[in-house]
Amino acid sequence: MHDPGSSEHNHRIPKPLGEAFLSLLERDQRRMLRICTRLESIADGLPGSGKLRRTAREIAFLDRAFDRHMFIHERFLFPLVRSLCDSRESFEPMLCQLEAEHATDQGLIFEITAAYAGAIGSTPRAVGVPLCTLGYLLRAFFENFRRHAAWEKMLLHPVVKNQFISETPKHQHDAVLRYSIGAGRSGRWFPAVVG
């Protein structure tokens, strides 16, 4: 029987940073799309779903998950794309558009949180916000995010994937990732921060 505490288990060879990063992007996108599905279920179930404890948890989780999504993209993915792209290809307009969409989605999350608090009467200033307002905001978020995610997957992720499977040696990709996260030569804290 294999002992999980054995030295063999504790000394697994980690994936190269590039492969780990691509896996991280895919996991992050799947997580956000699952949240969108749950938000759609809440919106479809209004007004009954509006006062459920699960709704509050989903909205809180959305806020944390989206912060993580923005951190991964704006701190790691966008600098990586900027550093890997051929100087003849300008991805700057696309990256600026994605940053603007992140800001819009973040604003929607703030409005969703405020509308939910007002709908359930937990904040005196916003008491009486109709649940239909919450429904419209939820729909605006998950429709925007699904479009945003499809666009990212179609246009941006292939740029990174192509770079990681190109002729460029893996150690160069690892160096670029380490540089973009400010981890220096070791890159030791990368998995702890984004894994």
Protein Blocks (a to p, Z undefined) as FASTA:
>chain_A
ZZfkbmklmmcccddfklmmmmmmmmmmmmmmmmmmmmmmmmmmpmklmmpmklmmmmmm
mmmmmmmmmmmmmmmmmmmmmmmpcfklccklmmmmmmmmmmmmmmmmmmmmmmmmmmno
pafklgoiafklmmmmmmmmmmmmmmmmmmmmmmmmmmmmmmmmmmbdfklmmmmmmmmn
onajnommmmmmmZZ
